[in-house]
Amino acid sequence: MYEILSSILFDESNYIIRNSADIIFRDILSIITNNTFLTFNSLLLIGISAYLIINYNKTDDNFNLLFMFLMFIEGVALGIILVFLLNGFDFLNLNYDYYLHDYNFMFYSCLGAGIWEEILFRFIFLNLFILITSKFFSKYSSLIISVFVSSLLFSLFHYIGSLGDVFILYTFIIRLFGGIYLSIVYLYRGLGISMISHIIYDFILVTIPVI
C-alpha cells in the first residue's frame, strides 16, 4: 500500500520527501542502481513470492481474516493508548504543518513512518543490540539496555537531516518513551502490532489538530 501510494502521489523527483528511515534503505540501494523505486519494488515482490513458495504447505494454519482483523484492532488500541500515555488529551502537532490538509499525504507519511521506523529501530537495531549485549550481560539486562539504546537512537533520529525537527528536550523525551513503548510491544506482540500502533499514533497526532 505504501509503495502504491508513493507511485500515485509522487514521481522520482520527489524522492526526498519519502519517510527518512525509508530513504536510508534506498540510499544504500542507490549504490548499485539509479532506479531505486523499480529495483526496490522488484526485490520486494521477489522476496514475498520466494517466501510464499518456500513456506507453501509447510503449515496447517490457513490465512485467517478474523485473526488479521483482531491483530489490527489490537494495534489500533495500543496506538490510542500510546497517544494518551505520551500526550494526555493535549494532542501535539509535531511540526507537521506542511501537509496538514492533505489527507492522502498524511496517511502515506504515517504509513511510511510506521513501517520503516519499526523495521529500522525495532526489527534491525533492537535485535542487533540484543544479540551483542547478550554476550556480556544477563538476559534481562541485555533487554533493558537494548530497548533503551534503540529507543534513544529512535528519538534522536527525528532531529537529523534537513527535514529534521528543531531539538526540544520535551519532544525528545516524549519520543524516547514512545520508542520504549513500541519496543515492548514489538518484543511481546510482534512487528506487525508495533507497526500498526506506530501508524495509528502518528495518524491521530496529525489529524486531530485538523479536526
Order of alpha helices (4+ residues) and beta strands (2+ residues): alpha-alpha-alpha-alpha-alpha-alpha-alpha-alpha-alpha
